[in-house]
Amino acid sequence: ITIDSASAAGHDQIMYLSWETPNNMPFPMAIDIEVNGKIRRVEMKDCKASVNFTGIAPIVDPKGWVLKVH
């Protein structure tokens, strides 16, 4: 998964998420994120999504079910 962020109006920010797949194959798997202590599922339509947030950046896959650290 690729993660980028950008500032928006005021103190709001946007986190952009995208799946990178071989040959740009479709991979619409949703991913959980934690924003301000609340976990929510983000749908990845066309392998992309964006999340608006303020304050601390969201945690992607907070329970480590999808993204594994080697």
N, C-alpha and C positions, 0 to 999 in steps of 0.2 A: 504494500500500500504506500502511496506517496502522499505526504502531508505538506501543505503550504498554508500560510496565513497572510492576511492583509488587513490594514486598518480601514474602517468604514467611518461613517459620520459619527461625530462625538467620540465616545470611548468604546463604541461597539467595534468588534473585530469579526472577521470571517475566516473560518478554517475550511480549506478546500481539501477534499479527500478524493483519491482516484486509485483504482486497481490497475496495476501494470500486468498485462498478460501476454504470452507469446502470440505473435501475429495479430495482436489487438483483438483476440477472441472475446466474446461476451462473457462477463462474469458478474452477474447482478447480485452477488451475495451481500446481504446487509451486514453492518458492523455496529457493535455497541460502543457508545461513548459515554463518558461521565462529565457532566457539566454542572458546576456548583453543587457537587455532592449527589446529583440525581443521575441515574443511568437511563439512557434512552437508546433505542435502536434507530439507526440511520439507514434508510434504503439507498442503495447504490445503483440507481437507474443509469443505464449506459456506462457503467463502471465509474460514475462520478457522483459526488454529493458536496454540499456545502453546509456549514453549521455556523450560525450567528452566536456570538458569546460576548460577555463583558468580564473583565477581571482575569482570573487565572485561565490559561488555555485548557481546553477539554483534554481528557485522557482517553486515548483511543484504545479500545479493547481492554478495559480496566481489569477484567478477570483473566486475561491471557488465554482465552479459548481459541482464538484464531491466529494471532501473531505470536510466534514463539521466538524467544531469544536463545541463540545457540551459545 
